[in-house]
Every structure is written in C-alpha cells, then in structure tokens.
Amino acid sequence: QVQLVESGGGLVQAGGSLRLSCAASGISFRFGAMSWHRQAPGKQRELVALITSSGPTRYADSVKGRFTISRDNANNTLHLQMNSLKPDDTAVYYCNAAITTIQNYWGQGTQVTVSS
C-alpha cells in the first residue's frame, strides 16, 4: 500500500521558518521525482519545488532563495525547509511522488499558515 504522509505544518509568524517532511512507503522512493505543491483557498494547486531521482532541483520563482527541497533516500523521506515565510505562503502543502507516468501519488496535505 502506497502512503505519503506529510508533517511539520502549522502556524508561524511572517519571517519565521518551518520544515515539512513527507514519509513515503510502498514505493521505490529513490527512483522517483519528488515534489512539493501547494494550494491556497480559491487558487489552483501549484508546484513549489521538485527534486529528481539524481538530485537536481527546481523551484517556483516565488520561493527561490527561501525554500530548500531535499531527500533522504535511506529513510524514504522528503523535506522542505521554508525560511523567511510570508503570508502569501499560506496554503495546504502536498507531497507528490512521480515514479513513472502511471505511478504518481499524492499525500493528504499539511496546512501552513503564516500570520502577518
């Protein structure tokens, strides 16, 4: 059974930091492109950061220089370090695993709220 379980969300003041984690099971984690997405109320889900199976990363322009995505293949865990948080970062954050074009999985999401 495939499971992606996010944790680490919460309420933080603007300028603060949070570290999200995504624990994966039931998938060949090290072979997948892993990513974080977010969805704010009334908006479409958007890609925040991606890390390929070999390590290269990509970030949305809005988070470059503030967020860092990383992966721990030994422990099947994905992280997102979020610094200098802004109210516009408020959203539900989702973990995604893209193992193949068919094997594409989502977590249940974790709420991040940044107060001004």
ABEGO torsion letter per residue (X at the ends): XBBBBBBGBEBBBBGBBBBBBBBBBGBBAAABBBBBBBBBBGBBBBBABBBBAAGBBBBBAAABGABBBBBBAAAGBBBBBBBGBBAAABBBBBBBBBABAABBBBBAEBBBBBBX
